[in-house]
C-alpha cells in the first residue's frame, strides 16, 4: 500500500537558556515545507534562523501528513 504525501512541516528547537527561561529552548514549527525539501536544506534554514535569533540550533523534526488511498484498503 502506498501513501500519498499531502502536507509537511518542520519543527526546529532553538536553544538559549538566557532567553527561554527554565526550559532553555523554544520549539518553532514552519508550515508548508516543499515536498522535495532535503535534510541539508532544512538544516541550513534552521542554522540561519538560529543565527538571526542569537540561538543555537538543537533538533530538527520533519512532520509529514500522508493520506491512505481508500482504493487500496483491503487489497
Residue, then its C-alpha position, 0 to 999 in steps of 0.5 A: x500500500x502506498x501513501x500519498x504525501x499531502x502536507x509537511x512541516x518542520x519543527x526546529x528547537x532553538x536553544x538559549x537558556x538566557x532567553x527561554x527561561x527554565x526550559x532553555x529552548x523554544x520549539x518553532x514549527x514552519x508550515x508548508x515545507x516543499x515536498x522535495x525539501x532535503x535534510x541539508x536544506x532544512x538544516x541550513x534554514x534552521x542554522x540561519x534562523x538560529x543565527x538571526x535569533x542569537x540561538x543555537x540550533x538543537x533538533x530538527x523534526x520533519x512532520x509529514x501528513x500522508x493520506x491512505x488511498x481508500x482504493x487500496x484498503x483491503x487489497 
